[in-house]
Amino acid sequence: MRVPQIIMTLGLVVLVVLLLTPQRHPYRYNTAAEVTVHGVIQNVSNFYCPISGGEGTHLTIATDKGTVQVHLAPARFLGGQQWKFSPGEEVEVVGSSVRFQGHEDLIARSIGRDGETMFVRTPEGKPVWAN
């Protein structure tokens, strides 16, 4: 009679531990997958993004190798910055390449234009808006 109670207690403990263990987000910034992309902004859009977990600003950039979707930063963060983005602007984006919804996207760490650079993540890939 005591054995079933021990088994149930152990099962309950394992369940609680699994539920409380933070899950690794599949779209974390990976410094080993960092690339630099040069191109022209085709589109700027804000929409819910599972990478940032809220409404994010995204850029579609035309490069010499095709178009790439750039996950820039939460829209609320960029709204407080002086930088605005428009189609037709030439930019350089440094970011982590990630496979998202069947194609290669980029999680931005920095974006540069006209000799200026805005950093949205630290060199280790941590979001600056989280500080």
C-alpha positions as CSV (number, residue, x, y, z in Angstrom):
1,M,0.0,0.0,0.0
2,R,2.9,2.4,0.7
3,V,4.6,1.7,-2.7
4,P,1.8,3.3,-4.8
5,Q,1.9,6.4,-2.7
6,I,5.6,6.7,-3.2
7,I,5.3,6.2,-6.9
8,M,2.5,8.8,-7.1
9,T,4.5,11.3,-5.0
10,L,7.6,10.9,-7.3
11,G,5.4,11.3,-10.4
12,L,4.0,14.5,-9.0
13,V,7.4,15.8,-8.2
14,V,8.7,15.0,-11.7
15,L,5.6,16.7,-13.2
16,V,6.1,19.9,-11.1
17,V,9.8,20.1,-12.1
18,L,9.0,19.7,-15.8
19,L,6.3,22.4,-15.6
20,L,8.6,24.8,-13.8
21,T,11.7,24.3,-15.9
22,P,12.0,27.2,-18.4
23,Q,11.9,26.0,-22.0
24,R,14.6,27.1,-24.4
25,H,13.1,29.3,-27.0
26,P,13.8,27.8,-30.4
27,Y,14.6,31.3,-31.8
28,R,17.4,32.4,-29.5
29,Y,20.2,34.6,-30.8
30,N,23.1,32.4,-31.7
31,T,26.4,34.3,-32.0
32,A,27.9,31.3,-33.9
33,A,25.3,31.9,-36.7
34,E,26.0,35.6,-37.0
35,V,26.2,37.0,-40.5
36,T,26.3,40.5,-42.1
37,V,23.7,41.4,-44.8
38,H,23.8,44.4,-47.1
39,G,20.7,45.5,-48.9
40,V,17.8,47.8,-49.6
41,I,14.7,48.0,-47.4
42,Q,11.7,46.8,-49.4
43,N,9.1,46.8,-46.6
44,V,8.8,47.9,-42.9
45,S,6.0,46.2,-40.9
46,N,4.9,45.6,-37.3
47,F,3.2,42.4,-36.4
48,Y,3.1,39.8,-33.6
49,C,6.4,38.0,-33.5
50,P,7.0,34.7,-31.6
51,I,10.8,35.6,-31.6
52,S,10.3,38.8,-29.5
53,G,7.0,37.6,-27.9
54,G,5.1,40.8,-28.8
55,E,4.5,43.2,-31.6
56,G,7.8,43.5,-33.4
57,T,9.2,45.7,-36.2
58,H,10.4,43.7,-39.2
59,L,12.2,44.7,-42.3
60,T,12.2,42.9,-45.6
61,I,15.6,43.6,-47.2
62,A,16.5,42.9,-50.9
63,T,20.1,41.6,-51.1
64,D,22.1,40.3,-54.0
65,K,21.2,36.8,-52.8
66,G,17.4,37.4,-52.5
67,T,15.2,38.9,-49.9
68,V,15.6,38.3,-46.1
69,Q,13.1,39.0,-43.3
70,V,14.9,40.9,-40.4
71,H,13.4,40.6,-36.9
72,L,14.6,44.0,-35.6
73,A,13.2,44.7,-32.2
74,P,9.9,45.2,-30.4
75,A,7.9,48.0,-31.9
76,R,7.5,49.6,-28.4
77,F,11.3,49.8,-28.0
78,L,11.8,51.3,-31.5
79,G,9.0,53.8,-30.9
80,G,11.2,55.5,-28.3
81,Q,14.2,55.7,-30.6
82,Q,15.0,58.4,-33.1
83,W,15.6,55.9,-35.9
84,K,12.8,55.4,-38.4
85,F,13.1,53.0,-41.4
86,S,11.7,53.5,-44.9
87,P,11.6,51.5,-48.1
88,G,14.5,52.4,-50.4
89,E,17.1,52.9,-47.6
90,E,20.4,51.0,-48.0
91,V,21.3,49.2,-44.7
92,E,23.8,46.8,-43.3
93,V,22.4,44.3,-40.7
94,V,24.5,42.1,-38.4
95,G,22.4,39.3,-36.9
96,S,21.9,35.7,-36.2
97,S,20.6,33.6,-39.0
98,V,17.6,31.5,-38.0
99,R,15.2,29.2,-39.9
100,F,11.7,30.6,-39.3
101,Q,8.5,29.4,-41.0
102,G,10.4,27.6,-43.8
103,H,12.9,30.2,-44.8
104,E,16.1,31.9,-43.5
105,D,15.5,35.0,-41.4
106,L,17.8,37.2,-39.4
107,I,17.5,38.2,-35.8
108,A,19.2,41.6,-35.8
109,R,22.0,42.7,-33.4
110,S,22.7,45.9,-35.2
111,I,21.6,47.9,-38.2
112,G,23.7,50.6,-39.9
113,R,23.1,53.2,-42.5
114,D,24.8,56.4,-43.6
115,G,27.8,55.7,-41.4
116,E,25.7,55.3,-38.2
117,T,24.9,52.1,-36.3
118,M,22.0,51.3,-34.0
119,F,22.5,48.3,-31.7
120,V,19.5,46.4,-30.6
121,R,21.4,43.5,-28.9
122,T,24.7,43.3,-27.1
123,P,27.7,41.4,-28.7
124,E,26.5,38.3,-26.7
125,G,23.0,38.7,-28.3
126,K,21.1,39.9,-25.3
127,P,18.3,42.4,-26.2
128,V,19.1,46.0,-25.1
129,W,15.4,46.7,-24.4
130,A,15.5,44.1,-21.6
131,N,18.0,46.1,-19.6
